[in-house]
C-alpha cells in the first residue's frame, strides 16, 4: 500500500499530535541488520538470503538493472512470515554482470511466532478506521495484513491509510481485537501545447489535450498518465478521492478554452510534473516514479483560499500551508494564503508554484516505489531528506544558480514561502534543524513521526557539503566537496543509494554505508565523490 502522506512540512507540527496505544507482548523480536560490502560478510549474507528464498521466508519484490552502472542489477527482497509481509523487513542485493553479489543491505527478523489467521476481517478493520476517523474507505483503499515488529514483540495487524480534513493518517490495527497499535501521519484524443502564466508570473509551455473545443491538463507527450485536476475548492470531494470513494474523470481536469492558461497553480503543477519526469529520465534513465511510467496525478485548489480564516488549524496546516504525496502517484498542493495574510511572518503562495516543492513531493513517490523508507524516526528523516535532495537537484538542473526568485539554491520552498522558504541545506540550524548527529531531536512517534521534518537537516547537510564543500558549524570539520561543476556525481550517488540499495528501515549510520558504497561503485574508492560523501557524513557526526 502506498497511501501514506508524504508532506513538504510537518503539517504545522506545533498544532498536530496523534496518540498511540500498545498491546501485550507475544514474542521478543530479534532484528538483524545487514551491512555487507566486504567479501566475508557478503558470503555469509548470500548464504542466509539464498536459504530464506528457498524456504519462502524471502520473496523478490522487484529486480531492476542499474541505469547508472552497466552490468549491475539490484534485487529488493521482502521478508514474509507464513505468507504475510513483515513490515520494514527488506533486503537489497546488488549483483555484477556475472551474478556475483557486490553488496547486501537491509533488515530481517527472527523469532516471529504470530498466528497469521486474523480474527477480524478486512471489513472489520475498515469499520475500526471508520469509527476512529469518521471515514468509510472505498474499494481502492482496503486495509492489508502485515506483521508489525513492536517494542516487545510482533503483531498481526491491518495497515490502512485514511485522509480527513486534518490530514492523512496511517493506522496499524491489531487483527485480533481491533486495537490501534500505531497511528502515524500518512501525510488520462489529441495532443496540444499551450502557453501558461505560472504562479510567479512567468510564461511557460504546458502539454495538454484537446477535445470538443476545450483544452484540459492531460499531458499526452510524455509516456505516463500525467494529469492535473482542479478540485474547485471542494475539500470533501478531494477527501473522497484520496480515500478511494470516488474516481476523477476528464471533467475534473483543469480546463481552458483558448489554450492560454492563467490559473498559475494548475499551470505550474502540470508543467513542473513534466519537468520532474524529464529530469529523472535524462539524469538517471528512470521512467517516472515507478520506472514503468506509472500515473502522476496533481490536485490543485482543494480548499477556498479566501476562506482560510474560518478553517481549523489542522485544515490550514494540511491544505493551505502544505503540499503532500498521498500515495498511488497522487500529489496534493496547498492553496497558500491571501496576500493580506501571513503565517510565521511569511507569505504563502500556491505551493505548486515552487519547482523544488513539486519535485520534492514526486520524489516521495519514487521512494515509495523503491526503498520504501519507513516514515518514522531516522528512516523517515532520510525519506524527507532524499526528497529535499532531489527537489534541489531539479532546481539546479533547470534554473540558474542565485538567490533571487526562480533561481537555484539550497533553500526549500523559497519561491512561494517568502521570505526564506522553510529549510536550508546549507545551514539547517537557521531553521531550527540539527546539522549534526549530536544535536538530533528525540521525539515520540506522536510528534512528527519521531521528528522526520526536523532531523532531515542532518543528511541535508551531508548533501550540501558533498557538493559545495565547507565546514560543519557544529563539529568544525571541513569537507572537500566535488564542486558545483561535478554536482551530477553526488546527485547520481544519492539517487542510486536511496532508490536501489537503501533498506526500508535505514538509520543514518546505514545511509552513510550505503551512500559511500554507491559512490565507490560509480566512481571508485579513491574518487573525489567517495571522499566527499565520506567526509560529509563524518563532519555531521555519523560514523
C-alpha positions as CSV (number, residue, x, y, z in Angstrom):
1,X,0.0,0.0,0.0
2,X,1.4,3.4,-1.0
3,X,-1.0,5.8,0.7
4,X,1.0,7.3,3.4
5,X,1.1,11.1,3.4
6,X,4.4,12.5,2.5
7,X,4.3,16.2,3.3
8,X,6.5,19.2,2.5
9,X,6.1,20.4,6.0
10,X,5.1,18.6,9.2
11,X,1.5,19.8,8.8
12,X,2.1,22.5,11.4
13,X,3.7,20.2,13.9
14,X,3.1,22.6,16.7
15,X,-0.7,22.2,16.1
16,X,-1.0,18.5,15.5
17,X,-0.3,15.4,17.7
18,X,-1.6,11.9,17.5
19,X,-1.7,9.2,20.2
20,X,-0.9,5.5,20.0
21,X,-1.8,2.5,22.2
22,X,0.1,-0.7,22.9
23,X,-0.9,-4.3,23.3
24,X,0.5,-7.2,25.4
25,X,3.7,-8.8,24.1
26,X,3.7,-12.1,22.1
27,X,7.4,-12.7,21.4
28,X,10.6,-10.8,21.8
29,X,11.7,-9.5,18.4
30,X,15.2,-10.3,17.1
31,X,16.3,-7.8,14.5
32,X,19.4,-8.4,12.3
33,X,20.9,-5.6,10.2
34,X,22.7,-6.5,7.0
35,X,25.6,-4.2,6.1
36,X,27.5,-6.5,3.7
37,X,30.1,-4.9,1.4
38,X,33.2,-6.9,2.1
39,X,33.8,-10.5,0.8
40,X,33.4,-12.2,4.2
41,X,30.1,-10.6,5.1
42,X,28.8,-11.0,1.6
43,X,29.4,-14.7,1.6
44,X,27.6,-15.1,4.9
45,X,24.7,-13.0,3.9
46,X,24.5,-14.6,0.5
47,X,24.0,-18.0,2.2
48,X,21.4,-16.5,4.5
49,X,19.4,-14.9,1.7
50,X,19.5,-18.0,-0.5
51,X,18.3,-20.2,2.4
52,X,15.5,-17.8,3.1
53,X,14.5,-17.7,-0.5
54,X,14.4,-21.5,-0.7
55,X,12.3,-21.6,2.5
56,X,9.8,-19.0,1.3
57,X,10.8,-16.5,4.0
58,X,12.0,-14.0,1.4
59,X,10.4,-13.1,-1.9
60,X,11.6,-11.0,-4.7
61,X,9.7,-7.7,-4.6
62,X,11.3,-6.5,-7.8
63,X,14.6,-6.5,-9.7
64,X,16.0,-3.8,-11.9
65,X,19.0,-3.1,-14.0
66,X,21.2,-0.3,-12.7
67,X,20.8,2.6,-15.1
68,X,24.0,4.3,-13.9
69,X,26.4,1.3,-13.8
70,X,26.5,-1.2,-16.7
71,X,26.2,-4.8,-15.7
72,X,24.8,-4.2,-12.2
73,X,21.4,-5.4,-11.0
74,X,19.5,-4.6,-7.8
75,X,17.1,-7.0,-6.3
76,X,14.8,-5.9,-3.5
77,X,13.6,-8.8,-1.2
78,X,10.7,-8.7,1.2
79,X,10.6,-10.9,4.2
80,X,7.4,-12.9,4.8
81,X,6.1,-14.8,7.8
82,X,3.8,-17.6,6.7
83,X,2.8,-15.6,3.7
84,X,2.3,-12.3,5.4
85,X,4.9,-9.5,4.8
86,X,6.9,-8.3,7.7
87,X,6.8,-4.5,8.0
88,X,10.1,-2.9,7.3
89,X,11.9,-6.2,6.7
90,X,13.5,-5.7,3.3
91,X,16.9,-6.6,1.9
92,X,18.6,-5.1,-1.2
93,X,21.1,-7.3,-3.1
94,X,23.4,-5.8,-5.7
95,X,25.0,-8.2,-8.3
96,X,27.5,-7.7,-11.1
97,X,27.4,-8.9,-14.7
98,X,28.3,-12.5,-13.8
99,X,25.8,-12.7,-11.0
100,X,28.2,-12.3,-8.1
101,X,27.0,-10.3,-5.1
102,X,28.5,-6.9,-4.6
103,X,26.6,-5.7,-1.6
104,X,23.6,-6.6,0.7
105,X,21.9,-4.1,2.9
106,X,18.7,-4.3,5.0
107,X,16.9,-5.9,7.9
108,X,15.5,-9.3,8.8
109,X,13.7,-10.5,11.9
110,X,13.8,-13.9,13.6
111,X,11.8,-15.4,16.4
112,X,8.5,-14.4,14.8
113,X,5.8,-16.6,16.3
114,X,2.5,-14.9,15.2
115,X,-0.7,-16.7,14.1
116,X,-1.4,-15.2,10.7
117,X,-5.1,-16.1,10.8
118,X,-6.8,-12.8,11.7
119,X,-9.7,-12.8,14.0
120,X,-11.0,-9.6,12.3
121,X,-11.9,-9.4,8.6
122,X,-10.9,-6.7,6.2
123,X,-14.5,-5.3,6.7
124,X,-14.0,-5.3,10.4
125,X,-10.7,-3.4,10.1
126,X,-12.4,-0.9,7.8
127,X,-15.0,-0.4,10.4
128,X,-12.3,0.4,13.0
129,X,-11.0,3.0,10.6
130,X,-14.4,4.5,10.2
131,X,-15.1,4.5,13.9
132,X,-11.8,6.2,14.6
133,X,-11.7,8.7,11.8
134,X,-15.3,9.0,10.5
135,X,-14.2,7.9,7.0
136,X,-15.5,4.9,5.1
137,X,-12.7,3.6,3.0
138,X,-13.5,2.9,-0.6
139,X,-12.6,-0.3,-2.5
140,X,-9.4,1.2,-3.8
141,X,-8.0,1.6,-0.2
142,X,-8.7,-1.7,1.6
143,X,-6.7,-2.5,4.8
144,X,-4.0,-5.0,4.3
145,X,-2.3,-7.6,6.6
146,X,1.3,-7.2,7.8
147,X,3.3,-8.5,10.7
148,X,4.4,-5.4,12.7
149,X,7.5,-5.6,14.9
150,X,6.8,-3.6,18.1
151,X,9.0,-2.9,21.1
152,X,8.1,-6.0,22.9
153,X,7.1,-8.5,20.2
154,X,5.2,-8.9,16.9
155,X,1.6,-8.3,16.0
156,X,-0.5,-9.4,13.1
157,X,-2.1,-6.1,12.0
158,X,-4.2,-4.5,9.4
159,X,-2.4,-1.5,7.8
160,X,-4.7,1.3,6.5
161,X,-4.4,4.8,5.3
162,X,-7.1,7.5,5.5
163,X,-7.5,11.1,4.7
164,X,-9.6,13.7,6.6
165,X,-9.7,17.4,6.6
166,X,-7.0,17.3,9.3
167,X,-4.6,15.3,7.1
168,X,-3.5,11.8,6.3
169,X,-3.2,9.1,8.9
170,X,-1.7,5.6,8.7
171,X,-3.2,3.1,11.1
172,X,-1.9,-0.2,12.3
173,X,-4.9,-2.2,13.7
174,X,-4.4,-5.4,15.7
175,X,-6.0,-8.2,13.7
176,X,-7.2,-9.9,16.9
177,X,-9.1,-7.3,18.8
178,X,-9.1,-4.1,16.7
179,X,-6.8,-2.1,18.9
180,X,-5.0,0.7,17.1
181,X,-1.3,-0.1,17.9
182,X,0.3,2.8,16.0
183,X,-1.0,5.9,14.3
184,X,1.3,7.9,12.0
185,X,1.0,10.9,9.7
186,X,0.4,9.4,6.4
187,X,0.5,12.8,5.1
188,X,-5.7,10.1,-18.9
189,X,-7.5,12.3,-28.0
190,X,-5.5,14.8,-29.3
191,X,-2.2,16.4,-28.1
192,X,-1.6,20.1,-27.9
193,X,0.9,22.6,-26.4
194,X,-0.5,25.6,-24.5
195,X,1.0,28.7,-23.0
196,X,0.5,29.4,-19.4
197,X,1.3,32.0,-16.8
198,X,2.7,30.5,-13.6
199,X,2.2,31.4,-10.0
200,X,5.2,33.8,-10.1
201,X,4.1,35.5,-13.4
202,X,6.5,33.6,-15.6
203,X,5.5,32.2,-19.0
204,X,5.9,28.6,-19.8
205,X,4.6,26.0,-22.2
206,X,2.5,23.1,-21.0
207,X,1.5,19.9,-22.7
208,X,-2.3,19.5,-22.7
209,X,-5.0,17.6,-24.7
210,X,-7.8,19.0,-26.8
211,X,-11.4,17.7,-27.3
212,X,-14.6,19.4,-28.4
213,X,-13.1,22.9,-28.3
214,X,-11.7,22.7,-24.8
215,X,-8.2,22.1,-23.6
216,X,-7.5,20.1,-20.5
217,X,-4.5,19.3,-18.4
218,X,-3.7,15.9,-19.6
219,X,-0.1,15.6,-20.9
220,X,-0.1,13.3,-24.0
221,X,3.5,14.0,-25.0
222,X,5.1,12.1,-22.1
223,X,4.6,8.3,-21.5
224,X,2.8,8.2,-18.2
225,X,-0.7,9.4,-17.5
226,X,0.2,12.9,-16.3
227,X,-2.9,14.8,-15.3
228,X,-3.7,17.8,-13.2
229,X,-7.1,18.0,-11.5
230,X,-8.8,21.2,-10.4
231,X,-10.7,20.3,-7.2
232,X,-12.6,23.6,-7.4
233,X,-12.2,24.4,-3.7
234,X,-14.2,21.2,-2.7
235,X,-12.5,19.7,0.2
236,X,-15.0,16.9,0.7
237,X,-14.6,15.8,-3.0
238,X,-10.8,15.9,-2.5
239,X,-11.1,13.7,0.6
240,X,-13.5,11.3,-1.2
241,X,-10.9,10.8,-4.0
242,X,-8.0,10.4,-1.6
243,X,-9.9,7.7,0.3
244,X,-10.9,5.8,-2.8
245,X,-14.6,6.5,-2.6
246,X,-14.8,8.3,-6.0
247,X,-12.8,8.5,-9.2
248,X,-11.9,11.6,-11.1
249,X,-12.6,12.0,-14.8
250,X,-11.9,14.3,-17.7
251,X,-14.4,16.9,-16.4
252,X,-12.4,17.2,-13.2
253,X,-9.2,18.3,-15.1
254,X,-8.2,22.0,-15.2
255,X,-9.6,23.4,-18.4
256,X,-9.2,26.4,-20.7
257,X,-11.0,27.5,-23.8
258,X,-8.2,29.2,-25.8
259,X,-5.1,27.3,-24.6
260,X,-3.7,30.4,-23.0
261,X,-3.7,29.4,-19.4
262,X,-4.0,31.9,-16.5
263,X,-4.5,29.6,-13.5
264,X,-1.0,29.7,-12.1
265,X,-1.5,26.9,-9.6
266,X,-2.7,24.5,-12.3
267,X,-0.1,25.7,-14.9
268,X,2.9,25.1,-12.5
269,X,1.6,21.8,-11.0
270,X,1.2,20.4,-14.6
271,X,4.4,21.9,-16.1
272,X,6.6,21.0,-13.2
273,X,5.4,17.4,-13.1
274,X,6.7,17.2,-16.6
275,X,10.0,18.8,-15.7
276,X,10.3,16.2,-12.9
277,X,9.7,13.4,-15.3
278,X,12.3,14.7,-17.8
279,X,14.9,15.3,-15.1
280,X,14.7,11.7,-13.8
281,X,14.8,10.3,-17.3
282,X,17.7,12.4,-18.6
283,X,19.8,12.2,-15.4
284,X,19.1,8.6,-14.3
285,X,17.4,6.9,-17.1
286,X,14.3,6.5,-14.9
287,X,10.8,6.3,-16.4
288,X,8.7,8.1,-13.8
289,X,8.1,7.4,-10.2
290,X,7.9,3.6,-10.6
291,X,10.4,3.3,-13.5
292,X,7.5,2.0,-15.6
293,X,5.6,5.2,-16.4
294,X,3.1,4.9,-13.5
295,X,0.5,7.7,-13.4
296,X,1.3,11.1,-11.9
297,X,-1.8,13.0,-10.7
298,X,-1.7,16.5,-9.3
299,X,-4.6,18.0,-7.3
300,X,-4.8,21.8,-7.0
301,X,-7.4,24.1,-5.3
302,X,-8.5,21.6,-2.7
303,X,-9.9,24.5,-0.5
304,X,-11.1,28.1,-1.0
305,X,-8.2,30.4,-0.5
306,X,-10.3,33.3,0.7
307,X,-11.9,31.2,3.4
308,X,-8.7,30.4,5.3
309,X,-9.5,32.4,8.4
310,X,-12.7,30.3,9.0
311,X,-10.8,27.0,8.9
312,X,-9.3,24.9,11.7
313,X,-5.6,24.9,12.3
314,X,-5.4,21.3,11.1
315,X,-7.0,22.1,7.8
316,X,-4.8,25.2,7.4
317,X,-1.7,23.1,8.1
318,X,-2.7,20.4,5.7
319,X,-4.4,22.0,2.7
320,X,-3.2,25.6,2.8
321,X,0.3,25.7,4.2
322,X,1.5,22.3,2.8
323,X,1.9,20.0,-0.1
324,X,1.9,16.3,0.2
325,X,2.3,13.0,-1.7
326,X,-0.8,10.9,-0.9
327,X,0.4,7.6,-2.4
328,X,-0.6,6.0,-5.7
329,X,1.0,8.7,-7.8
330,X,-1.2,11.4,-6.3
331,X,0.1,14.8,-5.2
332,X,-1.9,17.5,-3.4
333,X,-0.8,21.1,-3.5
334,X,-1.8,23.6,-0.8
335,X,-3.6,26.8,-1.6
336,X,-1.4,29.1,0.3
337,X,-2.8,32.3,1.8
338,X,-4.4,35.5,0.6
339,X,-1.8,38.3,0.0
340,X,-3.0,40.1,3.2
341,X,-2.4,37.1,5.5
342,X,0.9,35.8,6.8
343,X,1.9,32.8,8.8
344,X,5.0,32.9,11.0
345,X,5.9,36.2,9.4
346,X,5.9,34.7,5.9
347,X,3.7,35.0,2.9
348,X,2.5,31.7,1.4
349,X,1.7,31.5,-2.3
350,X,0.2,28.5,-4.2
351,X,2.6,25.6,-3.2
352,X,2.7,24.2,-6.8
353,X,4.5,27.4,-7.8
354,X,7.8,26.2,-6.5
355,X,9.7,23.7,-8.7
356,X,11.6,22.2,-5.7
357,X,8.3,21.6,-3.9
358,X,6.8,19.7,-6.8
359,X,10.0,17.7,-7.3
360,X,10.1,17.0,-3.5
361,X,6.6,15.6,-3.5
362,X,7.0,13.4,-6.6
363,X,10.3,12.1,-5.2
364,X,8.3,10.7,-2.3
365,X,6.6,8.6,-4.9
366,X,10.0,7.4,-6.2
367,X,10.9,6.4,-2.6
368,X,7.6,4.6,-2.1
369,X,8.3,2.5,-5.3
370,X,11.9,1.8,-4.4
371,X,13.4,1.8,-0.9
372,X,10.1,2.4,0.8
373,X,11.8,4.2,3.7
374,X,9.6,3.8,6.7
375,X,8.1,7.2,7.6
376,X,9.3,7.3,11.1
377,X,12.4,8.3,13.1
378,X,15.7,8.2,11.2
379,X,14.4,6.3,8.2
380,X,11.6,8.9,7.9
381,X,14.1,11.7,8.1
382,X,16.1,10.1,5.3
383,X,12.8,9.8,3.3
384,X,12.3,13.6,3.8
385,X,15.9,14.4,3.1
386,X,16.0,12.4,-0.2
387,X,13.0,14.5,-1.4
388,X,14.8,17.7,-0.5
389,X,18.0,16.5,-2.3
390,X,16.1,15.7,-5.5
391,X,13.9,18.8,-5.3
392,X,17.1,20.9,-5.1
393,X,18.8,18.8,-7.8
394,X,15.8,19.5,-10.2
395,X,16.1,23.2,-9.3
396,X,19.8,23.3,-10.3
397,X,19.0,21.4,-13.5
398,X,16.5,23.9,-14.8
399,X,17.2,27.2,-13.1
400,X,20.4,29.4,-12.9
401,X,22.1,29.5,-9.5
402,X,21.4,32.5,-7.4
403,X,19.4,33.9,-4.6
404,X,16.5,35.5,-6.4
405,X,13.1,34.3,-7.5
406,X,13.2,31.2,-9.6
407,X,16.9,30.8,-9.1
408,X,18.5,27.6,-7.8
409,X,19.8,27.5,-4.2
410,X,19.8,25.2,-1.2
411,X,16.6,26.6,0.4
412,X,13.4,24.7,0.2
413,X,10.2,26.3,-1.0
414,X,11.7,29.8,-1.1
415,X,9.9,30.8,-4.3
416,X,6.4,30.6,-2.7
417,X,7.1,30.9,1.0
418,X,8.7,34.3,1.4
419,X,11.0,35.4,2.7
420,X,13.3,32.5,3.1
421,X,11.5,29.2,2.5
422,X,11.2,26.6,5.2
423,X,14.5,24.8,5.3
424,X,18.2,25.3,4.4
425,X,20.5,22.5,3.4
426,X,23.5,24.9,3.7
427,X,22.6,26.0,7.3
428,X,19.9,23.7,8.8
429,X,20.2,25.3,12.2
430,X,18.9,28.7,10.9
431,X,15.6,26.9,10.5
432,X,15.6,25.0,13.8
433,X,17.0,21.8,12.4
434,X,20.1,20.0,13.6
435,X,23.2,20.0,11.4
436,X,25.0,17.3,13.5
437,X,24.0,13.9,14.9
438,X,24.8,15.1,18.5
439,X,22.1,17.7,18.0
440,X,19.4,15.4,16.7
441,X,16.0,15.6,18.4
442,X,14.5,12.6,20.1
443,X,10.7,12.7,19.7
444,X,7.9,10.2,20.2
445,X,6.1,8.9,17.1
446,X,3.2,11.1,18.0
447,X,5.3,14.2,17.3
448,X,6.1,14.5,13.6
449,X,6.5,10.7,13.4
450,X,9.6,11.0,15.5
451,X,11.0,14.2,14.0
452,X,11.1,13.3,10.3
453,X,10.9,17.0,9.2
454,X,13.5,18.1,11.9
455,X,16.2,15.5,11.8
456,X,16.3,15.6,7.9
457,X,18.6,18.6,8.4
458,X,21.5,16.2,9.1
459,X,21.5,14.3,5.8
460,X,20.6,17.5,4.0
461,X,23.8,19.0,5.4
462,X,25.7,15.9,4.0
463,X,24.3,16.6,0.5
464,X,25.3,20.3,0.6
465,X,28.8,19.7,1.9
466,X,29.5,16.8,-0.5
467,X,28.8,19.2,-3.4
468,X,29.8,22.6,-2.2
469,X,32.4,21.7,0.5
470,X,32.8,23.8,3.6
471,X,32.8,23.4,7.4
472,X,30.1,21.9,9.6
473,X,29.2,24.6,12.1
474,X,28.8,22.1,15.0
475,X,31.8,19.8,14.6
476,X,34.2,22.3,12.9
477,X,35.2,19.6,10.5
478,X,35.8,20.6,6.9
479,X,34.7,18.8,3.7
480,X,36.3,18.9,0.3
481,X,33.3,18.8,-1.9
482,X,33.3,17.7,-5.6
483,X,32.5,21.3,-6.7
484,X,29.5,22.7,-8.4
485,X,30.7,21.6,-11.9
486,X,30.5,18.0,-10.6
487,X,27.2,18.1,-8.7
488,X,25.9,15.4,-11.0
489,X,28.2,12.9,-9.2
490,X,26.5,13.5,-5.9
491,X,23.1,13.5,-7.4
492,X,23.7,10.1,-9.0
493,X,25.3,8.8,-5.8
494,X,22.3,9.7,-3.7
495,X,19.8,8.6,-6.3
496,X,21.5,5.2,-6.6
497,X,21.8,4.7,-2.9
498,X,18.3,5.8,-2.0
499,X,16.4,4.0,-4.8
500,X,18.4,0.8,-5.3
501,X,20.4,0.0,-2.3
502,X,18.8,1.6,0.8
503,X,16.8,-0.7,3.1
504,X,13.4,0.4,4.3
505,X,14.3,0.9,8.0
506,X,17.7,2.6,7.3
507,X,19.3,4.6,10.1
508,X,21.7,7.4,9.4
509,X,24.6,5.0,10.0
510,X,23.2,2.7,7.4
511,X,22.7,5.6,5.0
512,X,26.4,6.5,5.4
513,X,27.5,3.0,4.5
514,X,25.1,2.7,1.6
515,X,25.9,6.1,0.0
516,X,29.7,5.5,0.4
517,X,29.2,2.2,-1.3
518,X,27.2,3.8,-4.1
519,X,29.9,6.4,-4.7
520,X,32.6,3.7,-4.7
521,X,30.7,1.6,-7.2
522,X,30.1,4.5,-9.5
523,X,33.4,6.5,-9.3
524,X,36.0,4.3,-7.4
525,X,37.1,4.1,-3.8
526,X,39.7,6.9,-4.2
527,X,37.4,9.2,-6.2
528,X,36.5,12.8,-5.2
529,X,32.9,11.7,-4.9
530,X,33.6,8.9,-2.4
531,X,35.9,11.2,-0.4
532,X,33.3,14.0,-0.3
533,X,30.5,11.7,0.8
534,X,32.7,10.1,3.5
535,X,34.0,13.4,4.8
536,X,30.5,14.9,4.9
537,X,29.0,12.1,7.0
538,X,31.9,12.3,9.4
539,X,31.5,16.1,9.6
540,X,27.9,15.7,10.7
541,X,28.8,13.1,13.3
542,X,27.6,9.9,11.6
543,X,30.2,7.2,11.7
